[in-house]
C-alpha cells in the first residue's frame, strides 16, 4: 500500500443513499467516490478477507461489479485517529478502513 502524505487529511465523508455512494473529500482537493456495495465487499476484516489477505488492497474491479444489495442504513464512526468504522445494514462492523487504505483504494486510481 502506498503511503499517504502526513499533511493530507479527510475533510468530509458523505454516505449518499440515493446514489449508493460513499464520498470522501480530502484536504488536497482530491475526492473519492466508492459504490457502497463495492466498499462493503472490500471490508478489510479477517472475517471477510481471511487473515492472509486482510492487509492487501482489494482488486479494483470490485468497485465496478453490479450491486447485489441496496444499502440504506450505513453508519460511519471515527475509529480513533486511524480511520473509519462502518456499520452496515447487515450488522457487520468489524472492519476498520484506515485513511491510507481508503485513499489507496480510491476508484479513480
N, C-alpha and C positions, 0 to 999 in steps of 0.2 A: 504494500500500500504506500503510495507516495505521501510524503508529509505535507501538511498544510502550513503556510507561514503563520507564525505565532500572532501576527497582527490581524489576521483575518478572523472575524467572529460572526456569529449568526445574529442578524438584526431582527428577523421576523420569521415566524412559521405560520402558515395558513393551511388548515385542512378544508379543502373545498369539496363539500359533499355533492354538490350538483355536478361539478366537472370530474369528481372522483380523483382529485389530485392532492398531493402533499407538497406544498410550495415553500421553499426556503429562500430568503433574501440574505445575501452575505455582505459584509462591510466593504468588500472590494467591488461592489456593484454587480457581482455575478449572481445569477438566480438559478435555482434548480427546481424542476417540477417532476415529481415522481408519480406515476399512476399508483393509487392506493393498493390495488391488488398486487402489483409488482413489488411494492415495498413490503407487504405482508409476506410474500413468498421469499423475500430477501432477509427475513428475520435472522439476525446473527447468533441466536442462542444455540446451545448444544443440542437441544431437543429438536430444533428444526433443521440444523445443518450437520449435526454429528460433531463429536469432539475434534476429529481430524480436519474438518473444513470450516469450523466456526470463525477462524481468523482470516479466511480467504474472502476476497470480494466475489459476489455472485457473477455469473455470466451476464453481461449487459443485455443480452437478448431477453432476459426475464422481464424487462420493462416494456417489451414490445409484444408480449403474449396477450391474447384476448382475456379480459377479466372474467373470472369464474364466479365472483361474488361482488355484490354491491355493498360497500362499507358505509354505514350510516352513523355509527357512534364511536369513532376513533377518538380516544383521549390522549393528550400529549402532556407529559410532565418532564421537567428538567431533572436529569439524573446527575446531581452534583455539578461539577464543572466539566464533566467528560462528554456529555451528550444528552440524548433524549430517550425516554422510555415511552413506548406507545402501548396503549391498551386497546385491543381490537374487539369488535362485536362478538367474536367467539370466546372472549375472556382471556386470550393469550396476552401476556405482558412481560415475559421473562427476558426478552432481548433488549439490550441497550444499544442504540445506534450512536456510536461516538461521532463527534463533529468531523473528525478526519474521515471516518467511514462514509458518512453522508456526502461529504464533498467529493471523495474519490468515486463514489457510485453514481454521481450526477449523470443522468441520461444523455446530456449534451456532449460528454467526453468520449 
